[in-house]
């Protein structure tokens, strides 16, 4: 993945699936994550849509409906991101996070990025 982040703030590690409006990314955290860390990991996971390697920078502009559905006790999660809408430089996404070990959905929410060239 082509991300400008450095440790310890790079959570998205590997694109596991890339479809037209859907990506699945394996994310690893240095400790059991907070909701803010999940939001950042979901935003980083959108880089999976851009596997051609075009350099673009995204700015998180809105977050809503973030829900913790289960305790956050592990360090490895799968995050699926679905592109819901695109207007000019703005992209609206929905994400779900699943524990790698239990396969249980733990966090869901929506966010918007503004993409710059």
Beta strands, then each sheet from edge to edge (+ up, - down):
strand 1: 12-19
strand 2: 22-28
strand 3: 57-68
strand 4: 76-87
strand 5: 90-99
strand 6: 105-116
sheet 1: 1+ 2- 4+ 5- 6+ 3-
end
